[in-house]
Amino acid sequence: MKMEEIINKVNEILIDEFEVDAEVIEATKNLKETLDLDSLDYVDLVVIIESNFGVKLVEADFVGMVTFQDFYNIIKNKISAKNA
């Protein structure tokens, strides 16, 4: 899966499932500050990402994750590892 496809799908999920305005989603912005999701929303996000991309996210994946681009990269790396 190409990075552009991952970005589009993740952004679509954020917009549709979490009612995030498309205008606030930028690769370099701080994910947590921009989304302002509570802990249950993050659990929902993980479940939705796992079901849409077929990858397993664990707590360690989020260590050091700051920006939207970091989040996209984690998903891309998980998909690449799964397909290797």
GIHU-V988354 format. One line per field, one symbol per residue. ss: DSSP state (A for helix, B for strand, O for the rest). burial: # if it has 24 or more other C-alpha atoms within 12 Angstrom, else .. Layout:
ss->???
burial->???
This chain:
ss->OOAAAAAAAAAAAAAAAAOOOAAAOOOOOBAAAAAOOOAAAAAAAAAAAAAAAOOOOOAAAAOOOOBAAAAAAAAAAAAAAAAO
burial->.....##..##.##..........#.#...#...#.........##.##...#...#..........#########.##.....
